[in-house]
Amino acid sequence: MRRAFLAITGLAASTTALVVLKGSPGTTPVAQDVPAAQPVNPTPQGADPSVAPVTPGGPTPKPSVRAGTSSSPKPSRSTARPSGNRTTAKAPTAPRTTTKAPQPTTRRVTGPGVDNEYGYVQVQIVVSGNRIVEAVSLSLPSGGESDIHSGDVRARYNGTGGEVVQKQSANLNTVSGATETSNSYKQSLRGAIEQAF
């Protein structure tokens, strides 16, 4: 009876030591400096230590280990990771958006025709984005001195480098000697700008 008790106690002690050293499943194993359990020798004094006692109905204990050696393995530092599938989830990336500025569309806008005592005046502007890039007189008074004055108005206001493009408005300086034609040009230009913007 005493032998059975000692065998069961030894078995329980070594099982406890293994559980402590191995750790529970699913956790990261950590090496522990726990002293190894000394085996319990269930053989009475004077009996042959190489022969293991057999207990009826119980587990067969392992033979005793000679003096100076340990029956349980030394705990080792393990770098093994617990088994299981690890998935690394990346943060979702934002959809790429292009920040290209829309290409300005170039369009032609024609102002209303204006009659004065010297003739008919009509202006067209070329708009790109929100800027006037060119002004063109479609119709100016002609004949006699009107040709000269209309040429002066055309030279001052028209083109890509004229006063209309420089000022970006209808607030133009009046061409001397061509007041009526200048005012009619400004009036048609004002109408074109109102349509464009």
C-alpha atoms as an extended CHARMM CRD file, in Angstrom:
* protein
*
       197  EXT
         1         1  MET       CA              0.0000000000        0.0000000000        0.0000000000  PROA      1               0.0000000000
         2         2  ARG       CA              2.8130000000        2.2980000000        0.8760000000  PROA      2               0.0000000000
         3         3  ARG       CA              4.5370000000        1.5200000000       -2.4330000000  PROA      3               0.0000000000
         4         4  ALA       CA              1.4220000000        2.3710000000       -4.3980000000  PROA      4               0.0000000000
         5         5  PHE       CA              1.0630000000        5.6650000000       -2.5610000000  PROA      5               0.0000000000
         6         6  LEU       CA              4.6950000000        6.5920000000       -3.2340000000  PROA      6               0.0000000000
         7         7  ALA       CA              4.3930000000        5.6190000000       -6.9300000000  PROA      7               0.0000000000
         8         8  ILE       CA              1.2550000000        7.6920000000       -7.4140000000  PROA      8               0.0000000000
         9         9  THR       CA              2.8070000000       10.6510000000       -5.5920000000  PROA      9               0.0000000000
        10        10  GLY       CA              5.9170000000       10.4670000000       -7.8050000000  PROA      10              0.0000000000
        11        11  LEU       CA              3.8260000000       10.2410000000      -10.9380000000  PROA      11              0.0000000000
        12        12  ALA       CA              1.7290000000       13.2340000000       -9.8750000000  PROA      12              0.0000000000
        13        13  ALA       CA              4.8340000000       15.2920000000       -9.0710000000  PROA      13              0.0000000000
        14        14  SER       CA              6.4750000000       14.5990000000      -12.4380000000  PROA      14              0.0000000000
        15        15  THR       CA              3.2180000000       15.2910000000      -14.3160000000  PROA      15              0.0000000000
        16        16  THR       CA              2.8800000000       18.6240000000      -12.5050000000  PROA      16              0.0000000000
        17        17  ALA       CA              6.4830000000       19.4770000000      -13.3640000000  PROA      17              0.0000000000
        18        18  LEU       CA              5.8510000000       18.6990000000      -17.0530000000  PROA      18              0.0000000000
        19        19  VAL       CA              2.7140000000       20.8310000000      -17.1470000000  PROA      19              0.0000000000
        20        20  VAL       CA              4.5290000000       23.7420000000      -15.5130000000  PROA      20              0.0000000000
        21        21  LEU       CA              7.4870000000       23.4410000000      -17.8670000000  PROA      21              0.0000000000
        22        22  LYS       CA              5.4800000000       22.9690000000      -21.0510000000  PROA      22              0.0000000000
        23        23  GLY       CA              2.8400000000       25.5860000000      -20.3410000000  PROA      23              0.0000000000
        24        24  SER       CA             -0.7300000000       25.4840000000      -21.4480000000  PROA      24              0.0000000000
        25        25  PRO       CA             -1.5200000000       25.1910000000      -25.1750000000  PROA      25              0.0000000000
        26        26  GLY       CA             -2.0430000000       28.4320000000      -27.1120000000  PROA      26              0.0000000000
        27        27  THR       CA              0.3330000000       30.4800000000      -25.0100000000  PROA      27              0.0000000000
        28        28  THR       CA              3.8590000000       31.4570000000      -25.8230000000  PROA      28              0.0000000000
        29        29  PRO       CA              6.2580000000       29.0860000000      -24.0780000000  PROA      29              0.0000000000
        30        30  VAL       CA              8.4840000000       30.8310000000      -21.6290000000  PROA      30              0.0000000000
        31        31  ALA       CA             11.5240000000       29.1210000000      -20.2220000000  PROA      31              0.0000000000
        32        32  GLN       CA             11.2230000000       28.7570000000      -16.5130000000  PROA      32              0.0000000000
        33        33  ASP       CA             14.0350000000       28.0250000000      -14.1400000000  PROA      33              0.0000000000
        34        34  VAL       CA             12.0750000000       25.5380000000      -12.0540000000  PROA      34              0.0000000000
        35        35  PRO       CA             14.1280000000       22.9270000000      -10.2830000000  PROA      35              0.0000000000
        36        36  ALA       CA             13.4400000000       19.4830000000      -11.6250000000  PROA      36              0.0000000000
        37        37  ALA       CA             11.3890000000       17.2690000000       -9.3580000000  PROA      37              0.0000000000
        38        38  GLN       CA             13.4090000000       14.5540000000       -7.6690000000  PROA      38              0.0000000000
        39        39  PRO       CA             12.0720000000       11.1270000000       -8.4540000000  PROA      39              0.0000000000
        40        40  VAL       CA             10.4800000000        9.2910000000       -5.6250000000  PROA      40              0.0000000000
        41        41  ASN       CA             12.0570000000        5.9200000000       -5.0680000000  PROA      41              0.0000000000
        42        42  PRO       CA              9.2290000000        3.6340000000       -3.9910000000  PROA      42              0.0000000000
        43        43  THR       CA             11.5470000000        0.7090000000       -3.3230000000  PROA      43              0.0000000000
        44        44  PRO       CA             12.1820000000       -0.0370000000        0.3060000000  PROA      44              0.0000000000
        45        45  GLN       CA             15.6540000000        0.0430000000        1.7080000000  PROA      45              0.0000000000
        46        46  GLY       CA             17.6310000000       -3.0360000000        0.9460000000  PROA      46              0.0000000000
        47        47  ALA       CA             15.6030000000       -3.9250000000       -2.1840000000  PROA      47              0.0000000000
        48        48  ASP       CA             17.1870000000       -4.0520000000       -5.6350000000  PROA      48              0.0000000000
        49        49  PRO       CA             16.7540000000       -0.5480000000       -7.1650000000  PROA      49              0.0000000000
        50        50  SER       CA             16.9030000000       -1.8460000000      -10.7450000000  PROA      50              0.0000000000
        51        51  VAL       CA             13.7190000000       -3.8510000000      -10.3000000000  PROA      51              0.0000000000
        52        52  ALA       CA             10.5630000000       -1.7570000000      -10.3960000000  PROA      52              0.0000000000
        53        53  PRO       CA              7.7210000000       -2.7320000000       -8.1380000000  PROA      53              0.0000000000
        54        54  VAL       CA              4.4610000000       -3.6000000000       -9.8430000000  PROA      54              0.0000000000
        55        55  THR       CA              1.2650000000       -2.3380000000       -8.3490000000  PROA      55              0.0000000000
        56        56  PRO       CA             -1.9110000000       -4.1790000000       -9.1480000000  PROA      56              0.0000000000
        57        57  GLY       CA             -4.3280000000       -2.0730000000      -11.2430000000  PROA      57              0.0000000000
        58        58  GLY       CA             -2.0020000000        0.9390000000      -11.2950000000  PROA      58              0.0000000000
        59        59  PRO       CA              0.4640000000        2.3420000000      -13.7610000000  PROA      59              0.0000000000
        60        60  THR       CA              3.8430000000        0.7120000000      -14.0340000000  PROA      60              0.0000000000
        61        61  PRO       CA              6.4440000000        3.1250000000      -12.7260000000  PROA      61              0.0000000000
        62        62  LYS       CA              9.6830000000        3.6390000000      -14.6290000000  PROA      62              0.0000000000
        63        63  PRO       CA             12.9170000000        2.2070000000      -13.1840000000  PROA      63              0.0000000000
        64        64  SER       CA             14.8060000000        4.3780000000      -10.7800000000  PROA      64              0.0000000000
        65        65  VAL       CA             17.6420000000        6.4400000000      -12.0580000000  PROA      65              0.0000000000
        66        66  ARG       CA             21.1010000000        5.9780000000      -10.6890000000  PROA      66              0.0000000000
        67        67  ALA       CA             22.4290000000        8.4670000000       -8.2230000000  PROA      67              0.0000000000
        68        68  GLY       CA             23.9390000000       11.5770000000       -9.7450000000  PROA      68              0.0000000000
        69        69  THR       CA             21.6300000000       11.6720000000      -12.7630000000  PROA      69              0.0000000000
        70        70  SER       CA             18.3250000000       13.4030000000      -13.1770000000  PROA      70              0.0000000000
        71        71  SER       CA             15.2310000000       11.6430000000      -14.4260000000  PROA      71              0.0000000000
        72        72  SER       CA             13.5420000000       14.6690000000      -15.9030000000  PROA      72              0.0000000000
        73        73  PRO       CA             14.9780000000       16.6230000000      -18.8130000000  PROA      73              0.0000000000
        74        74  LYS       CA             16.3050000000       20.0910000000      -18.1860000000  PROA      74              0.0000000000
        75        75  PRO       CA             14.0440000000       22.8470000000      -19.3120000000  PROA      75              0.0000000000
        76        76  SER       CA             15.3110000000       24.4030000000      -22.5080000000  PROA      76              0.0000000000
        77        77  ARG       CA             14.6520000000       27.8040000000      -23.9050000000  PROA      77              0.0000000000
        78        78  SER       CA             12.3610000000       27.3300000000      -26.8080000000  PROA      78              0.0000000000
        79        79  THR       CA             11.9870000000       29.8070000000      -29.6240000000  PROA      79              0.0000000000
        80        80  ALA       CA              9.1830000000       27.8780000000      -31.2530000000  PROA      80              0.0000000000
        81        81  ARG       CA              6.0280000000       29.8850000000      -31.7580000000  PROA      81              0.0000000000
        82        82  PRO       CA              2.6820000000       28.4350000000      -30.9390000000  PROA      82              0.0000000000
        83        83  SER       CA              1.0510000000       26.6910000000      -33.8070000000  PROA      83              0.0000000000
        84        84  GLY       CA             -1.8670000000       28.3010000000      -35.5240000000  PROA      84              0.0000000000
        85        85  ASN       CA             -2.4480000000       30.4190000000      -38.5530000000  PROA      85              0.0000000000
        86        86  ARG       CA             -1.3360000000       33.9550000000      -38.1630000000  PROA      86              0.0000000000
        87        87  THR       CA             -2.6970000000       36.4280000000      -40.6140000000  PROA      87              0.0000000000
        88        88  THR       CA             -1.3300000000       39.8780000000      -40.9610000000  PROA      88              0.0000000000
        89        89  ALA       CA             -4.0250000000       42.2660000000      -42.0050000000  PROA      89              0.0000000000
        90        90  LYS       CA             -2.9080000000       45.3280000000      -43.8950000000  PROA      90              0.0000000000
        91        91  ALA       CA             -4.7730000000       48.5510000000      -43.4880000000  PROA      91              0.0000000000
        92        92  PRO       CA             -6.9850000000       49.1690000000      -46.4800000000  PROA      92              0.0000000000
        93        93  THR       CA             -5.5170000000       51.6480000000      -48.8780000000  PROA      93              0.0000000000
        94        94  ALA       CA             -7.4950000000       54.6320000000      -49.9520000000  PROA      94              0.0000000000
        95        95  PRO       CA             -8.4560000000       54.6550000000      -53.5980000000  PROA      95              0.0000000000
        96        96  ARG       CA             -6.1190000000       56.6770000000      -55.7200000000  PROA      96              0.0000000000
        97        97  THR       CA             -7.5020000000       59.8910000000      -56.9830000000  PROA      97              0.0000000000
        98        98  THR       CA             -5.9430000000       61.9870000000      -59.6550000000  PROA      98              0.0000000000
        99        99  THR       CA             -5.5020000000       65.5980000000      -58.7670000000  PROA      99              0.0000000000
       100       100  LYS       CA             -4.9060000000       66.7970000000      -62.2880000000  PROA      100             0.0000000000
       101       101  ALA       CA             -6.5280000000       70.1040000000      -62.8950000000  PROA      101             0.0000000000
       102       102  PRO       CA             -9.1290000000       69.8890000000      -65.6000000000  PROA      102             0.0000000000
       103       103  GLN       CA             -7.8760000000       71.2160000000      -68.9010000000  PROA      103             0.0000000000
       104       104  PRO       CA             -9.4380000000       74.5960000000      -69.5830000000  PROA      104             0.0000000000
       105       105  THR       CA            -11.7380000000       74.6100000000      -72.5420000000  PROA      105             0.0000000000
       106       106  THR       CA            -11.2550000000       77.3080000000      -75.0890000000  PROA      106             0.0000000000
       107       107  ARG       CA            -14.4320000000       78.8600000000      -76.4160000000  PROA      107             0.0000000000
       108       108  ARG       CA            -15.3960000000       81.8360000000      -78.5350000000  PROA      108             0.0000000000
       109       109  VAL       CA            -18.0900000000       84.1910000000      -77.2780000000  PROA      109             0.0000000000
       110       110  THR       CA            -19.5690000000       86.8320000000      -79.5480000000  PROA      110             0.0000000000
       111       111  GLY       CA            -20.9710000000       90.0640000000      -78.1360000000  PROA      111             0.0000000000
       112       112  PRO       CA            -24.0650000000       91.8370000000      -79.4490000000  PROA      112             0.0000000000
       113       113  GLY       CA            -23.7930000000       94.0910000000      -82.4990000000  PROA      113             0.0000000000
       114       114  VAL       CA            -23.9260000000       97.8330000000      -81.7810000000  PROA      114             0.0000000000
       115       115  ASP       CA            -24.8780000000      100.5020000000      -84.3340000000  PROA      115             0.0000000000
       116       116  ASN       CA            -23.5200000000      104.0440000000      -84.1470000000  PROA      116             0.0000000000
       117       117  GLU       CA            -23.5550000000      107.0140000000      -86.5450000000  PROA      117             0.0000000000
       118       118  TYR       CA            -20.4090000000      105.7100000000      -88.3110000000  PROA      118             0.0000000000
       119       119  GLY       CA            -21.3490000000      102.0410000000      -88.7020000000  PROA      119             0.0000000000
       120       120  TYR       CA            -21.8040000000       98.6540000000      -87.0940000000  PROA      120             0.0000000000
       121       121  VAL       CA            -19.4920000000       97.2490000000      -84.3620000000  PROA      121             0.0000000000
       122       122  GLN       CA            -19.3240000000       93.6730000000      -83.0750000000  PROA      122             0.0000000000
       123       123  VAL       CA            -16.6640000000       92.0110000000      -80.8920000000  PROA      123             0.0000000000
       124       124  GLN       CA            -15.7600000000       88.3720000000      -80.2150000000  PROA      124             0.0000000000
       125       125  ILE       CA            -13.5560000000       87.1530000000      -77.3510000000  PROA      125             0.0000000000
       126       126  VAL       CA            -11.6970000000       83.8680000000      -76.9320000000  PROA      126             0.0000000000
       127       127  VAL       CA            -11.9480000000       82.5340000000      -73.3850000000  PROA      127             0.0000000000
       128       128  SER       CA             -9.7780000000       79.7990000000      -71.8630000000  PROA      128             0.0000000000
       129       129  GLY       CA            -10.8140000000       78.7520000000      -68.3620000000  PROA      129             0.0000000000
       130       130  ASN       CA            -11.7150000000       82.0110000000      -66.6460000000  PROA      130             0.0000000000
       131       131  ARG       CA             -9.4190000000       84.2680000000      -68.6920000000  PROA      131             0.0000000000
       132       132  ILE       CA             -9.8190000000       86.2220000000      -71.8840000000  PROA      132             0.0000000000
       133       133  VAL       CA             -6.9380000000       85.1630000000      -74.1290000000  PROA      133             0.0000000000
       134       134  GLU       CA             -7.8350000000       87.0540000000      -77.2810000000  PROA      134             0.0000000000
       135       135  ALA       CA            -10.2020000000       89.7640000000      -78.5830000000  PROA      135             0.0000000000
       136       136  VAL       CA            -11.2690000000       90.1220000000      -82.2210000000  PROA      136             0.0000000000
       137       137  SER       CA            -13.4050000000       92.8080000000      -83.8360000000  PROA      137             0.0000000000
       138       138  LEU       CA            -15.7540000000       91.0710000000      -86.2490000000  PROA      138             0.0000000000
       139       139  SER       CA            -17.1360000000       94.3210000000      -87.6050000000  PROA      139             0.0000000000
       140       140  LEU       CA            -15.9800000000       97.9550000000      -87.4260000000  PROA      140             0.0000000000
       141       141  PRO       CA            -17.1090000000      101.0610000000      -89.3840000000  PROA      141             0.0000000000
       142       142  SER       CA            -15.4500000000      101.4270000000      -92.7660000000  PROA      142             0.0000000000
       143       143  GLY       CA            -15.1210000000      103.9870000000      -95.5050000000  PROA      143             0.0000000000
       144       144  GLY       CA            -13.3340000000      107.3260000000      -95.4980000000  PROA      144             0.0000000000
       145       145  GLU       CA            -11.9160000000      108.4340000000      -92.1740000000  PROA      145             0.0000000000
       146       146  SER       CA            -13.7140000000      105.5470000000      -90.4090000000  PROA      146             0.0000000000
       147       147  ASP       CA            -11.1150000000      103.1540000000      -91.8540000000  PROA      147             0.0000000000
       148       148  ILE       CA             -8.3510000000      105.0880000000      -90.0940000000  PROA      148             0.0000000000
       149       149  HSD       CA            -10.1810000000      105.2910000000      -86.7620000000  PROA      149             0.0000000000
       150       150  SER       CA            -11.2860000000      101.6420000000      -86.9290000000  PROA      150             0.0000000000
       151       151  GLY       CA             -7.6500000000      100.6630000000      -87.5850000000  PROA      151             0.0000000000
       152       152  ASP       CA             -6.6020000000      102.5720000000      -84.4330000000  PROA      152             0.0000000000
       153       153  VAL       CA             -9.3280000000      100.8160000000      -82.3710000000  PROA      153             0.0000000000
       154       154  ARG       CA             -8.3370000000       97.4280000000      -83.8000000000  PROA      154             0.0000000000
       155       155  ALA       CA             -4.6410000000       98.0270000000      -83.0350000000  PROA      155             0.0000000000
       156       156  ARG       CA             -5.3320000000       99.1230000000      -79.4200000000  PROA      156             0.0000000000
       157       157  TYR       CA             -7.9400000000       96.5260000000      -78.3600000000  PROA      157             0.0000000000
       158       158  ASN       CA             -7.6110000000       93.3720000000      -80.5450000000  PROA      158             0.0000000000
       159       159  GLY       CA             -5.2660000000       90.3980000000      -80.4110000000  PROA      159             0.0000000000
       160       160  THR       CA             -3.6220000000       88.3450000000      -77.6910000000  PROA      160             0.0000000000
       161       161  GLY       CA             -1.6050000000       91.3090000000      -76.3910000000  PROA      161             0.0000000000
       162       162  GLY       CA             -4.2320000000       94.0170000000      -76.7450000000  PROA      162             0.0000000000
       163       163  GLU       CA             -5.7720000000       96.0780000000      -73.9670000000  PROA      163             0.0000000000
       164       164  VAL       CA             -8.7390000000       93.6870000000      -73.5700000000  PROA      164             0.0000000000
       165       165  VAL       CA             -6.4340000000       90.7650000000      -72.6470000000  PROA      165             0.0000000000
       166       166  GLN       CA             -4.2710000000       92.9960000000      -70.4330000000  PROA      166             0.0000000000
       167       167  LYS       CA             -7.1790000000       94.4320000000      -68.4230000000  PROA      167             0.0000000000
       168       168  GLN       CA             -9.4770000000       91.3710000000      -68.5630000000  PROA      168             0.0000000000
       169       169  SER       CA            -12.4820000000       93.7080000000      -68.5780000000  PROA      169             0.0000000000
       170       170  ALA       CA            -14.4090000000       96.2100000000      -70.6840000000  PROA      170             0.0000000000
       171       171  ASN       CA            -12.9160000000       99.1780000000      -68.7980000000  PROA      171             0.0000000000
       172       172  LEU       CA            -10.7350000000      100.2350000000      -71.7080000000  PROA      172             0.0000000000
       173       173  ASN       CA             -9.1420000000      103.5590000000      -72.4960000000  PROA      173             0.0000000000
       174       174  THR       CA            -10.9130000000      105.4400000000      -75.2670000000  PROA      174             0.0000000000
       175       175  VAL       CA             -8.9850000000      105.7600000000      -78.5480000000  PROA      175             0.0000000000
       176       176  SER       CA             -8.6370000000      109.4780000000      -79.3120000000  PROA      176             0.0000000000
       177       177  GLY       CA            -10.4130000000      110.5320000000      -82.4690000000  PROA      177             0.0000000000
       178       178  ALA       CA            -12.5810000000      107.3610000000      -82.4230000000  PROA      178             0.0000000000
       179       179  THR       CA            -14.8120000000      107.9660000000      -79.3850000000  PROA      179             0.0000000000
       180       180  GLU       CA            -18.0260000000      106.5490000000      -80.9230000000  PROA      180             0.0000000000
       181       181  THR       CA            -16.3070000000      103.4440000000      -82.2800000000  PROA      181             0.0000000000
       182       182  SER       CA            -14.4700000000      102.9220000000      -78.9490000000  PROA      182             0.0000000000
       183       183  ASN       CA            -17.7070000000      103.1740000000      -76.9440000000  PROA      183             0.0000000000
       184       184  SER       CA            -19.5100000000      100.7900000000      -79.3270000000  PROA      184             0.0000000000
       185       185  TYR       CA            -16.5700000000       98.3300000000      -79.0520000000  PROA      185             0.0000000000
       186       186  LYS       CA            -16.7360000000       98.4790000000      -75.2180000000  PROA      186             0.0000000000
       187       187  GLN       CA            -20.5050000000       97.9020000000      -75.2760000000  PROA      187             0.0000000000
       188       188  SER       CA            -20.2320000000       94.7920000000      -77.4890000000  PROA      188             0.0000000000
       189       189  LEU       CA            -17.2680000000       93.5640000000      -75.4050000000  PROA      189             0.0000000000
       190       190  ARG       CA            -19.2480000000       93.9920000000      -72.1740000000  PROA      190             0.0000000000
       191       191  GLY       CA            -22.0510000000       91.8150000000      -73.6100000000  PROA      191             0.0000000000
       192       192  ALA       CA            -19.5660000000       89.0860000000      -74.5990000000  PROA      192             0.0000000000
       193       193  ILE       CA            -17.9660000000       89.0980000000      -71.1450000000  PROA      193             0.0000000000
       194       194  GLU       CA            -21.3900000000       88.8050000000      -69.4730000000  PROA      194             0.0000000000
       195       195  GLN       CA            -22.1830000000       85.7470000000      -71.6270000000  PROA      195             0.0000000000
       196       196  ALA       CA            -18.7920000000       84.1390000000      -70.9850000000  PROA      196             0.0000000000
       197       197  PHE       CA            -18.7000000000       84.5550000000      -67.2260000000  PROA      197             0.0000000000
